[in-house]
Amino acid sequence: MFKNTYFNDLLAEIQKESKNEDKCLISRLDLYAYNSITLPCNHSYRVDYFSKIIRKHSPKCPYCSISFTPVLLQKNCNYLTKKNTVCGKTTYCNSGLCKVHGSIMFAPKCTHVLKNGKICTKIQFENEKCKTHCI
C-alpha cells in the first residue's frame, strides 16, 4: 500500500489494534461487562471515557463517526438488592448493571498483598492493581 515499509507496518498495527475487542478504542484499557458500552456499529468503549466525549461532542461513534441515539442505549440496573427490590438506576453498561452493582458482581480485584498479609479487594485499574497500588 505505502512505498515506505514502516508505514505499512504501522497501518497493520492500527488495523490489528482496532479489531481487538477487549480494549477500549479510546483509552486502550481492558473492557469488562461492568464498564463497557457497545454502540450499534459494534465498537466498544469504557463507559467513563465514552461519557466524557459524548458530553462534549454530538452522539457519534468516536471511531467510525456513525450517529446513534443515546436514549436507545440506556438500560435500567436490574440488580436485586438485599431488600428484594430492583436497583433501577439508569446505565449504559453492557452488563445491564449500574457502576456500583456491576463492579460488585464482575470487576476483577487488586492482587496487591497488604502489610497485614491480606489481599487488597479494591477494583483493578491497571496491571492487576487498583489505583492506589498501580504506582
NORHUZI-V475658 format. One record per residue. N is the residue number from 1. OMEGA is omega in whole degrees, 0 to 359 (none if undefined). Layout:
n=<N	N>
omega=<OMEGA	OMEGA>
This chain:
n=<1	2	3	4	5	6	7	8	9	10	11	12	13	14	15	16	17	18	19	20	21	22	23	24	25	26	27	28	29	30	31	32	33	34	35	36	37	38	39	40	41	42	43	44	45	46	47	48	49	50	51	52	53	54	55	56	57	58	59	60	61	62	63	64	65	66	67	68	69	70	71	72	73	74	75	76	77	78	79	80	81	82	83	84	85	86	87	88	89	90	91	92	93	94	95	96	97	98	99	100	101	102	103	104	105	106	107	108	109	110	111	112	113	114	115	116	117	118	119	120	121	122	123	124	125	126	127	128	129	130	131	132	133	134	135>
omega=<176	175	180	183	178	180	177	178	179	178	178	179	179	179	178	180	183	179	181	188	180	178	175	180	177	187	184	176	182	175	175	182	184	184	185	175	177	182	179	179	179	172	184	182	169	185	183	178	182	182	177	181	182	178	184	186	178	181	177	175	179	183	186	176	176	180	177	178	183	182	181	180	181	175	173	180	182	180	179	183	179	180	182	173	179	182	175	178	178	179	174	185	178	183	184	179	177	184	182	184	176	180	177	186	193	189	174	184	178	181	182	177	181	180	180	178	179	179	178	181	178	182	178	176	184	177	178	180	175	181	180	188	182	181	none>
